[in-house]
Amino acid sequence: MCPLGKVYVLFILLIELGCFAFGEVTQNEDGTEGVISFQTPTLNDEEAHSKHMPSHLKCDACTAIAFQLAKAFDDFHKKRPSLKVLPESEIYRLVDEVCEEGKELEKYGVKEVKKVKRLSGPGLEAEESPGIMQGGGKWPERMKGMCSLYVEEFDENRIYKEYMKKGDNLQGLLCRSTAHPGLTDVCTHFHPGAPIKATKTKKKKKEEL
């Protein structure tokens, strides 16, 4: 359970079709209780049917992939602290587990946060926001597809090398570099969570004669 101000998650409901519904009960400061209800995100054609990750969700997806790759390396180092550097065979195995087997990537789905669609799951800020996450379906394959593209672009050893620099170097390589425009720069020009603002046309005032 994670607190959100005075809001506490008291139960989680699993509904069909790969949608994970999060029900929340709130407790007000005066001790009274109320219920907040959420709706499943309404997907457009691209979000519902495309084989590829929608462009406005790629930054979240890249952030999640970097998180899962780093977590896989972290977990192995904790189990084998005597190994300062992983052998190449283990690097390949761990990256394959994340990108090809993709069990951890199946934990992600789309959620509407403050009227903006975001990916939600481990390592993403939307995970802490109340709402209904729609997972399953095409989302796991989209995540695995993006992960595999990063491996093709940089290879397993380069990914591990960036991870070893610590900090956010791995995320920087995958999400904010110019190596592969459209894939590795997805967090450079797009601020996740920022609503798309409609362009307003300014009308010129007519001068009165």
Order of alpha helices (4+ residues) and beta strands (2+ residues): beta-beta-beta-beta-beta-alpha-alpha-alpha-beta-beta-beta-alpha-alpha
